[in-house]
Amino acid sequence: MPSRLVMLVAIVALAVPSLFASGAPLGFTSTLAQDPARAAAERASKKMQAIMTRAAVPAATPVVKTTFTEEELNAYMRVQPDLPTGLTQPTLQFLDDGRVQSRALVNLDIVRLSEKRGWLDPLAYVTGILEVHLIGVFRGANGQGVFTFESARVGGAPVAKAVLQELLAFYTKTPETPKGILLDTPFDLPAGIREVDLRRGMATVIQ
């Protein structure tokens, strides 16, 4: 559950919903936490821990809302040790009406070499570490989330939805979800989350 959460935010910075189930404590010392960015990351870590703790409580528990700022989530991802191999420097920005803009550096060689590719496959021709930029709309309601694709760029060049989907699937596969997260397709929110409300600069998780 923790790694799935981090992977999704990192790739929505390619993950919005999976970040909120992460909950892996960062264990900062008091000295490190005095740094503003580290302090923001520690706040996010504690909030995620609280979300995971409440997930074990019966559903009759009163509704609880937990709000994360962009600063907290981006700081958390910068120091998060559990990002998938080949994915670094994820950042995300919450815009209006549920729109999310995210970026991450992705080692495309890892993805390209993960399977045999034909000459018509766009990923057969991309190499090295490039920035992946994704824009879409995330909705979370009734215990399910869906990320609606709008546009994506790899290394500054626009790419088709199918290319982004393969990158997303590669980095979000788990034994429970062998196909990974699918764009434009509802999936169950983790940790007993009922809703995720995105507003400019912040995200509120409702359990």
Protein Blocks (a to p, Z undefined) as FASTA:
>chain_A
ZZmmmmmmmmmnopfklmmmnopafkiafklmmpmklmmmmmmmmmmmmmmmmmmpcfkl
ccddddddfklmmmmmmmmckbcehiahiacdddeehiacddddddfklmmmmpccdfkl
mklmggcjdddddddddddeehiacdddfbdceehiacdfklmmmmmmmmmgcfklmnop
aehiacddehhiabdcddehiacddZZ
